[in-house]
Amino acid sequence: MNKIALIFTGGTIAMKVPSKQQGAVLGLSPREIVDTLHTLTEFDHLVPHSFADLPSPSMTPKHMVELKQVVDSYLERADFAGAVIVHGTDTLEETAFFLDVTAASPKPVVLTGAMKNASEIGYDGMTNLISSIRVVMEPHSVGKGVLVVMNYAINAACEVMKTHTLNLDTFKSLDFGPLGIIDDEDVIYFRSQTQRKDYRFKPQIRPNVYLIKCYAGLEGHLIDYLVNEGAEGLVLEALGRGNVPPDMMPAIRQACEKGLPVVIVSRSPGGRVLDTYGYPGGGKDLVRTGCVLGGSLSGPKARILLMIALGNHLNLEAIRQLY
Ligand code: ASP
């Protein structure tokens, strides 16, 4: 059992810049990447799989469902130790979280990518790939859920987010810190996850779940529009501790009265939401209205979880328990 599936979905890690005008576009094939790795004899047990050629802004939840099937087809095999998924960094945390929430196997699954493309000096693709393979090969990685490996750091899919548009050290678990590091050939874990739940959901989604970011002066029009368009669930990236502008409340109330799950998370990148405030639009008002508090999940992850919860036929009370 020592084979590792190397599943390519695209991203900057597989990009080059043919000309300044054209910008960074896909141009490095999985075969070229794997051939480079195979020159290092340590990595001769890789089995490449070309899933897609997508910049990650083109990744959709439907792709994630398909990707999950591909990943499982390898994990189910006794001769595979785990999988590395090569992904664009923009939506990497959403795919990683999707795979984590639906994970059924304890075998390690690592997502990685690159911040610099292959035409740039300091291309980080190979280092990240080698680190990821080392993490899959490390016995202590078993049972840790889906992991994200970039810039020598190991983070948990449920905790991590892309925090910087340019920096190589962009993937951070702001509240919790990394699970561990890759130092030369050593994979060193500092701690276990604090946030991960072993959901094991079926990879089924309901598509019409929307995310709205709140800001000073926002009213309820967007919510009204989405509800009229057939939204099945809403996630609101609320302000601070989990509060919204009071003029949103009539639309939120109507959505809740229609039985729609309305999940509240924060637009602040760290900390969880709580019903601390009692003013109109405050957390207490939202909870009284029937909204679900989404803990410390980011907006995009809370949306993925709600899509999966609805796809797994959870009712409102079960959704409340879930978050
Ligand atoms: N825009 C790129 C993508 O997500 C960024 C990257 O891969 O680093 O595909």
py3Dmol code that shows the C-alpha trace and the ligand (Angstrom):
import py3Dmol

protein = """\
ATOM      1  CA  MET A   1       0.000   0.000   0.000  1.00  0.00           C
ATOM      2  CA  ASN A   2       2.346   2.745  -1.067  1.00  0.00           C
ATOM      3  CA  LYS A   3       0.894   4.267  -4.199  1.00  0.00           C
ATOM      4  CA  ILE A   4      -0.273   7.882  -4.096  1.00  0.00           C
ATOM      5  CA  ALA A   5      -2.843   9.306  -6.480  1.00  0.00           C
ATOM      6  CA  LEU A   6      -1.794  12.693  -7.824  1.00  0.00           C
ATOM      7  CA  ILE A   7      -5.010  14.275  -9.037  1.00  0.00           C
ATOM      8  CA  PHE A   8      -4.681  17.385 -11.189  1.00  0.00           C
ATOM      9  CA  THR A   9      -7.472  19.961 -11.360  1.00  0.00           C
ATOM     10  CA  GLY A  10      -5.446  22.936 -12.658  1.00  0.00           C
ATOM     11  CA  GLY A  11      -4.436  26.226 -11.004  1.00  0.00           C
ATOM     12  CA  THR A  12      -1.347  28.418 -11.052  1.00  0.00           C
ATOM     13  CA  ILE A  13       0.823  25.387 -10.252  1.00  0.00           C
ATOM     14  CA  ALA A  14       0.160  24.261 -13.858  1.00  0.00           C
ATOM     15  CA  MET A  15       0.433  27.730 -15.415  1.00  0.00           C
ATOM     16  CA  LYS A  16       3.028  29.620 -17.423  1.00  0.00           C
ATOM     17  CA  VAL A  17       3.164  33.117 -18.908  1.00  0.00           C
ATOM     18  CA  PRO A  18       3.535  32.751 -22.715  1.00  0.00           C
ATOM     19  CA  SER A  19       3.523  36.549 -23.083  1.00  0.00           C
ATOM     20  CA  LYS A  20       2.948  39.496 -20.790  1.00  0.00           C
ATOM     21  CA  GLN A  21      -0.161  40.413 -22.768  1.00  0.00           C
ATOM     22  CA  GLN A  22      -1.678  36.975 -22.357  1.00  0.00           C
ATOM     23  CA  GLY A  23      -0.902  36.683 -18.657  1.00  0.00           C
ATOM     24  CA  ALA A  24      -0.723  33.442 -16.672  1.00  0.00           C
ATOM     25  CA  VAL A  25      -2.565  30.569 -18.359  1.00  0.00           C
ATOM     26  CA  LEU A  26      -2.521  26.798 -18.093  1.00  0.00           C
ATOM     27  CA  GLY A  27       0.571  25.468 -19.864  1.00  0.00           C
ATOM     28  CA  LEU A  28       2.291  22.816 -17.761  1.00  0.00           C
ATOM     29  CA  SER A  29       0.864  19.328 -18.204  1.00  0.00           C
ATOM     30  CA  PRO A  30       0.448  16.816 -15.373  1.00  0.00           C
ATOM     31  CA  ARG A  31       2.860  14.576 -17.315  1.00  0.00           C
ATOM     32  CA  GLU A  32       5.613  17.255 -17.240  1.00  0.00           C
ATOM     33  CA  ILE A  33       5.092  17.772 -13.512  1.00  0.00           C
ATOM     34  CA  VAL A  34       5.124  14.053 -12.730  1.00  0.00           C
ATOM     35  CA  ASP A  35       8.190  13.470 -14.935  1.00  0.00           C
ATOM     36  CA  THR A  36      10.087  16.054 -12.882  1.00  0.00           C
ATOM     37  CA  LEU A  37       9.040  14.292  -9.674  1.00  0.00           C
ATOM     38  CA  HIS A  38       9.939  10.859 -11.066  1.00  0.00           C
ATOM     39  CA  THR A  39      13.535  11.991 -11.528  1.00  0.00           C
ATOM     40  CA  LEU A  40      13.612  11.886  -7.719  1.00  0.00           C
ATOM     41  CA  THR A  41      13.537   8.117  -7.095  1.00  0.00           C
ATOM     42  CA  GLU A  42      11.840   8.658  -3.740  1.00  0.00           C
ATOM     43  CA  PHE A  43       8.714   9.646  -5.674  1.00  0.00           C
ATOM     44  CA  ASP A  44       8.349   6.793  -8.162  1.00  0.00           C
ATOM     45  CA  HIS A  45       5.076   5.506  -6.709  1.00  0.00           C
ATOM     46  CA  LEU A  46       2.878   8.357  -7.931  1.00  0.00           C
ATOM     47  CA  VAL A  47      -0.152   7.621 -10.085  1.00  0.00           C
ATOM     48  CA  PRO A  48      -1.178  10.764 -11.995  1.00  0.00           C
ATOM     49  CA  HIS A  49      -4.837  11.429 -12.778  1.00  0.00           C
ATOM     50  CA  SER A  50      -5.895  14.362 -14.904  1.00  0.00           C
ATOM     51  CA  PHE A  51      -9.279  15.431 -13.532  1.00  0.00           C
ATOM     52  CA  ALA A  52      -9.512  18.909 -15.098  1.00  0.00           C
ATOM     53  CA  ASP A  53      -7.585  21.884 -16.437  1.00  0.00           C
ATOM     54  CA  LEU A  54      -9.327  24.605 -14.500  1.00  0.00           C
ATOM     55  CA  PRO A  55      -8.251  27.845 -12.961  1.00  0.00           C
ATOM     56  CA  SER A  56      -9.901  27.471  -9.571  1.00  0.00           C
ATOM     57  CA  PRO A  57     -12.396  30.354  -9.996  1.00  0.00           C
ATOM     58  CA  SER A  58     -13.988  27.979 -12.556  1.00  0.00           C
ATOM     59  CA  MET A  59     -14.355  25.212  -9.961  1.00  0.00           C
ATOM     60  CA  THR A  60     -17.995  24.574  -9.008  1.00  0.00           C
ATOM     61  CA  PRO A  61     -19.664  22.457  -6.306  1.00  0.00           C
ATOM     62  CA  LYS A  62     -20.677  20.091  -9.116  1.00  0.00           C
ATOM     63  CA  HIS A  63     -16.976  19.585  -9.947  1.00  0.00           C
ATOM     64  CA  MET A  64     -16.374  18.928  -6.242  1.00  0.00           C
ATOM     65  CA  VAL A  65     -18.955  16.120  -6.266  1.00  0.00           C
ATOM     66  CA  GLU A  66     -17.224  14.568  -9.300  1.00  0.00           C
ATOM     67  CA  LEU A  67     -13.782  15.041  -7.767  1.00  0.00           C
ATOM     68  CA  LYS A  68     -14.937  13.289  -4.597  1.00  0.00           C
ATOM     69  CA  GLN A  69     -15.877  10.225  -6.675  1.00  0.00           C
ATOM     70  CA  VAL A  70     -12.438  10.167  -8.284  1.00  0.00           C
ATOM     71  CA  VAL A  71     -10.664  10.542  -4.927  1.00  0.00           C
ATOM     72  CA  ASP A  72     -12.748   7.722  -3.406  1.00  0.00           C
ATOM     73  CA  SER A  73     -12.003   5.418  -6.348  1.00  0.00           C
ATOM     74  CA  TYR A  74      -8.325   5.560  -5.294  1.00  0.00           C
ATOM     75  CA  LEU A  75      -8.798   5.546  -1.525  1.00  0.00           C
ATOM     76  CA  GLU A  76     -10.944   2.411  -1.767  1.00  0.00           C
ATOM     77  CA  ARG A  77      -8.001   0.508  -3.264  1.00  0.00           C
ATOM     78  CA  ALA A  78      -5.724  -1.339  -0.841  1.00  0.00           C
ATOM     79  CA  ASP A  79      -2.608  -0.446  -2.854  1.00  0.00           C
ATOM     80  CA  PHE A  80      -3.147   3.336  -2.369  1.00  0.00           C
ATOM     81  CA  ALA A  81      -1.935   5.131   0.759  1.00  0.00           C
ATOM     82  CA  GLY A  82      -3.700   8.400  -0.034  1.00  0.00           C
ATOM     83  CA  ALA A  83      -4.127  11.228  -2.519  1.00  0.00           C
ATOM     84  CA  VAL A  84      -2.666  14.617  -3.347  1.00  0.00           C
ATOM     85  CA  ILE A  85      -4.972  17.004  -5.181  1.00  0.00           C
ATOM     86  CA  VAL A  86      -3.402  19.781  -7.208  1.00  0.00           C
ATOM     87  CA  HIS A  87      -5.734  22.796  -7.194  1.00  0.00           C
ATOM     88  CA  GLY A  88      -5.803  26.535  -7.827  1.00  0.00           C
ATOM     89  CA  THR A  89      -5.465  28.420  -4.580  1.00  0.00           C
ATOM     90  CA  ASP A  90      -8.434  30.793  -4.999  1.00  0.00           C
ATOM     91  CA  THR A  91     -11.133  28.239  -4.143  1.00  0.00           C
ATOM     92  CA  LEU A  92      -8.857  25.545  -2.713  1.00  0.00           C
ATOM     93  CA  GLU A  93     -10.271  25.899   0.802  1.00  0.00           C
ATOM     94  CA  GLU A  94     -13.815  25.285  -0.465  1.00  0.00           C
ATOM     95  CA  THR A  95     -12.908  22.084  -2.307  1.00  0.00           C
ATOM     96  CA  ALA A  96     -10.806  20.940   0.672  1.00  0.00           C
ATOM     97  CA  PHE A  97     -13.705  21.564   3.060  1.00  0.00           C
ATOM     98  CA  PHE A  98     -16.179  19.821   0.732  1.00  0.00           C
ATOM     99  CA  LEU A  99     -13.933  16.732   0.673  1.00  0.00           C
ATOM    100  CA  ASP A 100     -13.450  16.909   4.441  1.00  0.00           C
ATOM    101  CA  VAL A 101     -17.159  17.095   5.247  1.00  0.00           C
ATOM    102  CA  THR A 102     -17.844  14.117   2.967  1.00  0.00           C
ATOM    103  CA  ALA A 103     -14.694  12.128   3.871  1.00  0.00           C
ATOM    104  CA  ALA A 104     -15.323   8.472   4.674  1.00  0.00           C
ATOM    105  CA  SER A 105     -11.776   7.082   4.583  1.00  0.00           C
ATOM    106  CA  PRO A 106      -9.062   7.803   7.186  1.00  0.00           C
ATOM    107  CA  LYS A 107      -6.410   7.748   4.433  1.00  0.00           C
ATOM    108  CA  PRO A 108      -4.670  11.108   4.020  1.00  0.00           C
ATOM    109  CA  VAL A 109      -5.935  13.514   1.359  1.00  0.00           C
ATOM    110  CA  VAL A 110      -3.861  16.658   0.821  1.00  0.00           C
ATOM    111  CA  LEU A 111      -4.685  19.671  -1.343  1.00  0.00           C
ATOM    112  CA  THR A 112      -1.895  21.835  -2.636  1.00  0.00           C
ATOM    113  CA  GLY A 113      -1.149  24.429  -5.304  1.00  0.00           C
ATOM    114  CA  ALA A 114       1.241  27.261  -6.025  1.00  0.00           C
ATOM    115  CA  MET A 115       1.241  31.018  -5.668  1.00  0.00           C
ATOM    116  CA  LYS A 116       3.863  31.512  -8.389  1.00  0.00           C
ATOM    117  CA  ASN A 117       3.485  30.057 -11.868  1.00  0.00           C
ATOM    118  CA  ALA A 118       6.162  27.993 -13.598  1.00  0.00           C
ATOM    119  CA  SER A 119       7.486  31.011 -15.559  1.00  0.00           C
ATOM    120  CA  GLU A 120       8.267  32.908 -12.376  1.00  0.00           C
ATOM    121  CA  ILE A 121      11.502  32.828 -10.420  1.00  0.00           C
ATOM    122  CA  GLY A 122      10.740  31.119  -7.128  1.00  0.00           C
ATOM    123  CA  TYR A 123       7.988  28.854  -8.543  1.00  0.00           C
ATOM    124  CA  ASP A 124       6.713  27.092  -5.418  1.00  0.00           C
ATOM    125  CA  GLY A 125       4.839  24.285  -7.187  1.00  0.00           C
ATOM    126  CA  MET A 126       7.417  21.519  -6.849  1.00  0.00           C
ATOM    127  CA  THR A 127       8.228  22.288  -3.212  1.00  0.00           C
ATOM    128  CA  ASN A 128       4.539  22.222  -2.330  1.00  0.00           C
ATOM    129  CA  LEU A 129       4.008  18.977  -4.218  1.00  0.00           C
ATOM    130  CA  ILE A 130       6.954  17.260  -2.581  1.00  0.00           C
ATOM    131  CA  SER A 131       5.812  18.478   0.856  1.00  0.00           C
ATOM    132  CA  SER A 132       2.307  17.161   0.156  1.00  0.00           C
ATOM    133  CA  ILE A 133       3.579  13.745  -0.904  1.00  0.00           C
ATOM    134  CA  ARG A 134       5.681  13.556   2.265  1.00  0.00           C
ATOM    135  CA  VAL A 135       2.588  14.360   4.335  1.00  0.00           C
ATOM    136  CA  VAL A 136       0.589  11.566   2.670  1.00  0.00           C
ATOM    137  CA  MET A 137       3.485   9.145   3.273  1.00  0.00           C
ATOM    138  CA  GLU A 138       3.682  10.056   6.988  1.00  0.00           C
ATOM    139  CA  PRO A 139       1.756   7.489   9.120  1.00  0.00           C
ATOM    140  CA  HIS A 140       0.634  10.202  11.577  1.00  0.00           C
ATOM    141  CA  SER A 141      -1.352  11.848   8.783  1.00  0.00           C
ATOM    142  CA  VAL A 142      -3.901   9.013   8.842  1.00  0.00           C
ATOM    143  CA  GLY A 143      -7.257  10.020  10.333  1.00  0.00           C
ATOM    144  CA  LYS A 144      -6.520  13.747  10.381  1.00  0.00           C
ATOM    145  CA  GLY A 145      -9.172  14.681   7.817  1.00  0.00           C
ATOM    146  CA  VAL A 146      -8.439  16.553   4.613  1.00  0.00           C
ATOM    147  CA  LEU A 147      -5.282  18.660   4.836  1.00  0.00           C
ATOM    148  CA  VAL A 148      -3.928  21.688   2.989  1.00  0.00           C
ATOM    149  CA  VAL A 149      -0.176  21.832   2.459  1.00  0.00           C
ATOM    150  CA  MET A 150       1.478  25.015   1.186  1.00  0.00           C
ATOM    151  CA  ASN A 151       4.718  26.789   2.030  1.00  0.00           C
ATOM    152  CA  TYR A 152       5.911  24.028   4.423  1.00  0.00           C
ATOM    153  CA  ALA A 153       2.774  24.316   6.588  1.00  0.00           C
ATOM    154  CA  ILE A 154       0.089  21.677   7.193  1.00  0.00           C
ATOM    155  CA  ASN A 155      -3.354  23.076   7.905  1.00  0.00           C
ATOM    156  CA  ALA A 156      -6.727  21.426   8.448  1.00  0.00           C
ATOM    157  CA  ALA A 157      -9.325  21.928   5.712  1.00  0.00           C
ATOM    158  CA  CYS A 158     -11.915  22.914   8.313  1.00  0.00           C
ATOM    159  CA  GLU A 159      -9.707  25.660   9.775  1.00  0.00           C
ATOM    160  CA  VAL A 160      -7.684  27.130   6.919  1.00  0.00           C
ATOM    161  CA  MET A 161      -8.256  30.083   4.581  1.00  0.00           C
ATOM    162  CA  LYS A 162      -6.352  31.931   1.872  1.00  0.00           C
ATOM    163  CA  THR A 163      -5.397  35.173   3.617  1.00  0.00           C
ATOM    164  CA  HIS A 164      -3.161  36.987   1.127  1.00  0.00           C
ATOM    165  CA  THR A 165      -3.456  37.610  -2.613  1.00  0.00           C
ATOM    166  CA  LEU A 166       0.280  37.291  -3.322  1.00  0.00           C
ATOM    167  CA  ASN A 167       2.230  35.935  -0.384  1.00  0.00           C
ATOM    168  CA  LEU A 168       3.545  32.358  -0.569  1.00  0.00           C
ATOM    169  CA  ASP A 169       2.592  32.031   3.113  1.00  0.00           C
ATOM    170  CA  THR A 170      -1.056  32.695   2.371  1.00  0.00           C
ATOM    171  CA  PHE A 171      -2.883  29.656   3.818  1.00  0.00           C
ATOM    172  CA  LYS A 172      -3.468  30.216   7.507  1.00  0.00           C
ATOM    173  CA  SER A 173      -5.645  28.891  10.285  1.00  0.00           C
ATOM    174  CA  LEU A 174      -6.026  32.285  11.907  1.00  0.00           C
ATOM    175  CA  ASP A 175      -7.586  31.170  15.171  1.00  0.00           C
ATOM    176  CA  PHE A 176      -5.705  27.939  15.629  1.00  0.00           C
ATOM    177  CA  GLY A 177      -2.333  27.956  13.840  1.00  0.00           C
ATOM    178  CA  PRO A 178      -1.006  25.173  11.612  1.00  0.00           C
ATOM    179  CA  LEU A 179      -1.313  21.497  12.559  1.00  0.00           C
ATOM    180  CA  GLY A 180       2.336  21.024  11.716  1.00  0.00           C
ATOM    181  CA  ILE A 181       5.163  21.655   9.305  1.00  0.00           C
ATOM    182  CA  ILE A 182       7.309  19.915   6.728  1.00  0.00           C
ATOM    183  CA  ASP A 183      10.947  20.503   7.613  1.00  0.00           C
ATOM    184  CA  ASP A 184      13.248  19.015   4.987  1.00  0.00           C
ATOM    185  CA  GLU A 185      12.239  15.321   4.950  1.00  0.00           C
ATOM    186  CA  ASP A 186      10.451  15.416   8.304  1.00  0.00           C
ATOM    187  CA  VAL A 187       6.719  15.853   8.768  1.00  0.00           C
ATOM    188  CA  ILE A 188       6.189  17.251  12.249  1.00  0.00           C
ATOM    189  CA  TYR A 189       2.743  17.604  13.831  1.00  0.00           C
ATOM    190  CA  PHE A 190       2.371  20.137  16.658  1.00  0.00           C
ATOM    191  CA  ARG A 191      -1.248  19.534  17.569  1.00  0.00           C
ATOM    192  CA  SER A 192      -4.489  17.807  16.576  1.00  0.00           C
ATOM    193  CA  GLN A 193      -7.536  19.526  15.110  1.00  0.00           C
ATOM    194  CA  THR A 194      -9.767  21.360  17.511  1.00  0.00           C
ATOM    195  CA  GLN A 195     -12.609  22.094  15.137  1.00  0.00           C
ATOM    196  CA  ARG A 196     -13.023  19.047  12.899  1.00  0.00           C
ATOM    197  CA  LYS A 197     -16.245  17.078  13.038  1.00  0.00           C
ATOM    198  CA  ASP A 198     -16.482  13.643  11.482  1.00  0.00           C
ATOM    199  CA  TYR A 199     -19.616  14.407   9.418  1.00  0.00           C
ATOM    200  CA  ARG A 200     -19.238  11.717   6.737  1.00  0.00           C
ATOM    201  CA  PHE A 201     -22.013  13.265   4.645  1.00  0.00           C
ATOM    202  CA  LYS A 202     -22.908  11.802   1.291  1.00  0.00           C
ATOM    203  CA  PRO A 203     -21.519  14.015  -1.513  1.00  0.00           C
ATOM    204  CA  GLN A 204     -24.960  15.325  -2.425  1.00  0.00           C
ATOM    205  CA  ILE A 205     -25.718  19.019  -2.700  1.00  0.00           C
ATOM    206  CA  ARG A 206     -28.612  21.386  -3.232  1.00  0.00           C
ATOM    207  CA  PRO A 207     -27.384  24.108  -5.583  1.00  0.00           C
ATOM    208  CA  ASN A 208     -29.463  27.174  -4.672  1.00  0.00           C
ATOM    209  CA  VAL A 209     -27.632  28.320  -1.574  1.00  0.00           C
ATOM    210  CA  TYR A 210     -26.310  31.875  -1.571  1.00  0.00           C
ATOM    211  CA  LEU A 211     -23.816  33.938   0.377  1.00  0.00           C
ATOM    212  CA  ILE A 212     -24.311  37.640   1.088  1.00  0.00           C
ATOM    213  CA  LYS A 213     -21.666  39.846   2.618  1.00  0.00           C
ATOM    214  CA  CYS A 214     -23.069  42.500   4.969  1.00  0.00           C
ATOM    215  CA  TYR A 215     -21.883  46.108   5.088  1.00  0.00           C
ATOM    216  CA  ALA A 216     -22.919  49.410   6.603  1.00  0.00           C
ATOM    217  CA  GLY A 217     -26.293  50.468   5.227  1.00  0.00           C
ATOM    218  CA  LEU A 218     -27.215  47.157   3.525  1.00  0.00           C
ATOM    219  CA  GLU A 219     -30.963  46.594   3.214  1.00  0.00           C
ATOM    220  CA  GLY A 220     -32.998  43.492   2.431  1.00  0.00           C
ATOM    221  CA  HIS A 221     -33.317  43.705  -1.383  1.00  0.00           C
ATOM    222  CA  LEU A 222     -30.784  41.021  -2.175  1.00  0.00           C
ATOM    223  CA  ILE A 223     -32.421  38.609   0.250  1.00  0.00           C
ATOM    224  CA  ASP A 224     -35.897  39.331  -1.160  1.00  0.00           C
ATOM    225  CA  TYR A 225     -34.599  38.792  -4.676  1.00  0.00           C
ATOM    226  CA  LEU A 226     -32.904  35.485  -3.864  1.00  0.00           C
ATOM    227  CA  VAL A 227     -35.909  34.161  -1.954  1.00  0.00           C
ATOM    228  CA  ASN A 228     -38.171  35.047  -4.895  1.00  0.00           C
ATOM    229  CA  GLU A 229     -35.721  33.331  -7.263  1.00  0.00           C
ATOM    230  CA  GLY A 230     -36.058  30.072  -5.328  1.00  0.00           C
ATOM    231  CA  ALA A 231     -33.145  30.153  -2.891  1.00  0.00           C
ATOM    232  CA  GLU A 232     -33.101  27.063  -0.678  1.00  0.00           C
ATOM    233  CA  GLY A 233     -30.753  28.495   1.919  1.00  0.00           C
ATOM    234  CA  LEU A 234     -28.830  31.662   2.736  1.00  0.00           C
ATOM    235  CA  VAL A 235     -25.558  32.379   4.460  1.00  0.00           C
ATOM    236  CA  LEU A 236     -25.013  35.918   5.707  1.00  0.00           C
ATOM    237  CA  GLU A 237     -21.464  37.079   6.353  1.00  0.00           C
ATOM    238  CA  ALA A 238     -22.561  39.362   9.144  1.00  0.00           C
ATOM    239  CA  LEU A 239     -20.648  42.113  10.905  1.00  0.00           C
ATOM    240  CA  GLY A 240     -18.290  41.471  13.824  1.00  0.00           C
ATOM    241  CA  ARG A 241     -19.727  39.137  16.447  1.00  0.00           C
ATOM    242  CA  GLY A 242     -22.687  38.295  14.174  1.00  0.00           C
ATOM    243  CA  ASN A 243     -24.858  41.391  13.728  1.00  0.00           C
ATOM    244  CA  VAL A 244     -26.557  42.865  10.654  1.00  0.00           C
ATOM    245  CA  PRO A 245     -27.800  46.334   9.689  1.00  0.00           C
ATOM    246  CA  PRO A 246     -31.357  46.600  11.125  1.00  0.00           C
ATOM    247  CA  ASP A 247     -32.907  47.351   7.715  1.00  0.00           C
ATOM    248  CA  MET A 248     -32.098  43.768   6.682  1.00  0.00           C
ATOM    249  CA  MET A 249     -34.312  42.318   9.407  1.00  0.00           C
ATOM    250  CA  PRO A 250     -37.730  42.401   7.622  1.00  0.00           C
ATOM    251  CA  ALA A 251     -36.302  40.396   4.681  1.00  0.00           C
ATOM    252  CA  ILE A 252     -34.486  37.983   7.024  1.00  0.00           C
ATOM    253  CA  ARG A 253     -37.698  37.484   9.005  1.00  0.00           C
ATOM    254  CA  GLN A 254     -39.640  36.688   5.837  1.00  0.00           C
ATOM    255  CA  ALA A 255     -36.998  34.204   4.674  1.00  0.00           C
ATOM    256  CA  CYS A 256     -37.092  32.454   8.066  1.00  0.00           C
ATOM    257  CA  GLU A 257     -40.901  32.400   8.050  1.00  0.00           C
ATOM    258  CA  LYS A 258     -40.771  30.627   4.689  1.00  0.00           C
ATOM    259  CA  GLY A 259     -38.676  27.912   6.387  1.00  0.00           C
ATOM    260  CA  LEU A 260     -35.388  28.833   4.694  1.00  0.00           C
ATOM    261  CA  PRO A 261     -32.271  28.112   6.718  1.00  0.00           C
ATOM    262  CA  VAL A 262     -30.447  31.432   7.237  1.00  0.00           C
ATOM    263  CA  VAL A 263     -26.941  30.847   8.591  1.00  0.00           C
ATOM    264  CA  ILE A 264     -25.022  33.685  10.237  1.00  0.00           C
ATOM    265  CA  VAL A 265     -21.220  33.797  10.108  1.00  0.00           C
ATOM    266  CA  SER A 266     -18.881  36.772  10.395  1.00  0.00           C
ATOM    267  CA  ARG A 267     -17.069  38.776   7.758  1.00  0.00           C
ATOM    268  CA  SER A 268     -14.237  39.078  10.321  1.00  0.00           C
ATOM    269  CA  PRO A 269     -11.692  36.391   9.400  1.00  0.00           C
ATOM    270  CA  GLY A 270     -11.107  35.282  13.026  1.00  0.00           C
ATOM    271  CA  GLY A 271     -13.414  34.343  15.911  1.00  0.00           C
ATOM    272  CA  ARG A 272     -16.890  32.844  16.097  1.00  0.00           C
ATOM    273  CA  VAL A 273     -20.319  34.435  16.062  1.00  0.00           C
ATOM    274  CA  LEU A 274     -22.477  34.612  19.184  1.00  0.00           C
ATOM    275  CA  ASP A 275     -25.771  36.223  20.211  1.00  0.00           C
ATOM    276  CA  THR A 276     -24.065  38.846  22.345  1.00  0.00           C
ATOM    277  CA  TYR A 277     -25.936  41.955  21.238  1.00  0.00           C
ATOM    278  CA  GLY A 278     -29.557  42.796  21.990  1.00  0.00           C
ATOM    279  CA  TYR A 279     -30.132  45.777  19.651  1.00  0.00           C
ATOM    280  CA  PRO A 280     -32.176  45.558  16.401  1.00  0.00           C
ATOM    281  CA  GLY A 281     -30.147  43.465  13.941  1.00  0.00           C
ATOM    282  CA  GLY A 282     -27.954  42.163  16.790  1.00  0.00           C
ATOM    283  CA  GLY A 283     -27.212  38.475  17.370  1.00  0.00           C
ATOM    284  CA  LYS A 284     -30.131  38.055  19.803  1.00  0.00           C
ATOM    285  CA  ASP A 285     -32.550  39.540  17.267  1.00  0.00           C
ATOM    286  CA  LEU A 286     -31.208  37.155  14.584  1.00  0.00           C
ATOM    287  CA  VAL A 287     -31.467  34.062  16.789  1.00  0.00           C
ATOM    288  CA  ARG A 288     -34.999  35.051  17.928  1.00  0.00           C
ATOM    289  CA  THR A 289     -35.951  35.394  14.257  1.00  0.00           C
ATOM    290  CA  GLY A 290     -34.837  31.817  13.619  1.00  0.00           C
ATOM    291  CA  CYS A 291     -31.355  32.266  12.138  1.00  0.00           C
ATOM    292  CA  VAL A 292     -28.691  29.616  12.714  1.00  0.00           C
ATOM    293  CA  LEU A 293     -25.326  30.701  14.168  1.00  0.00           C
ATOM    294  CA  GLY A 294     -22.477  29.306  12.068  1.00  0.00           C
ATOM    295  CA  GLY A 295     -19.627  29.247  14.635  1.00  0.00           C
ATOM    296  CA  SER A 296     -16.215  30.191  13.289  1.00  0.00           C
ATOM    297  CA  LEU A 297     -16.753  28.968   9.732  1.00  0.00           C
ATOM    298  CA  SER A 298     -16.003  31.394   6.917  1.00  0.00           C
ATOM    299  CA  GLY A 299     -18.857  32.401   4.597  1.00  0.00           C
ATOM    300  CA  PRO A 300     -17.740  30.191   1.667  1.00  0.00           C
ATOM    301  CA  LYS A 301     -17.336  27.143   3.940  1.00  0.00           C
ATOM    302  CA  ALA A 302     -20.636  27.745   5.726  1.00  0.00           C
ATOM    303  CA  ARG A 303     -22.258  27.807   2.272  1.00  0.00           C
ATOM    304  CA  ILE A 304     -20.629  24.506   1.252  1.00  0.00           C
ATOM    305  CA  LEU A 305     -21.843  22.913   4.499  1.00  0.00           C
ATOM    306  CA  LEU A 306     -25.394  24.208   3.984  1.00  0.00           C
ATOM    307  CA  MET A 307     -25.464  22.913   0.389  1.00  0.00           C
ATOM    308  CA  ILE A 308     -24.387  19.485   1.640  1.00  0.00           C
ATOM    309  CA  ALA A 309     -26.754  19.541   4.636  1.00  0.00           C
ATOM    310  CA  LEU A 310     -29.701  20.265   2.339  1.00  0.00           C
ATOM    311  CA  GLY A 311     -28.468  17.662  -0.149  1.00  0.00           C
ATOM    312  CA  ASN A 312     -28.455  15.151   2.720  1.00  0.00           C
ATOM    313  CA  HIS A 313     -32.081  16.129   3.593  1.00  0.00           C
ATOM    314  CA  LEU A 314     -31.356  17.659   7.008  1.00  0.00           C
ATOM    315  CA  ASN A 315     -34.259  19.660   8.415  1.00  0.00           C
ATOM    316  CA  LEU A 316     -33.876  23.085  10.034  1.00  0.00           C
ATOM    317  CA  GLU A 317     -33.394  21.707  13.541  1.00  0.00           C
ATOM    318  CA  ALA A 318     -30.720  19.264  12.344  1.00  0.00           C
ATOM    319  CA  ILE A 319     -29.017  22.136  10.486  1.00  0.00           C
ATOM    320  CA  ARG A 320     -29.018  24.172  13.710  1.00  0.00           C
ATOM    321  CA  GLN A 321     -27.320  21.278  15.546  1.00  0.00           C
ATOM    322  CA  LEU A 322     -24.828  20.887  12.720  1.00  0.00           C
ATOM    323  CA  TYR A 323     -23.370  24.381  13.070  1.00  0.00           C
TER     324      TYR A 323
END
"""
ligand_1 = """\
9
LIG
N -6.059 32.198 -9.713
C -5.337 30.975 -9.482
C -6.313 29.824 -9.300
O -6.938 29.741 -8.257
C -4.497 31.147 -8.283
C -3.649 29.967 -7.905
O -3.798 28.846 -8.338
O -2.774 30.192 -7.061
O -6.451 29.011 -10.194
"""
view = py3Dmol.view(width=600, height=400)
view.addModel(protein, "pdb")
view.setStyle({"model": 0}, {"cartoon": {"style": "trace"}})
view.addModel(ligand_1, "xyz")
view.setStyle({"model": 1}, {"stick": {}})
view.zoomTo()
view.show()
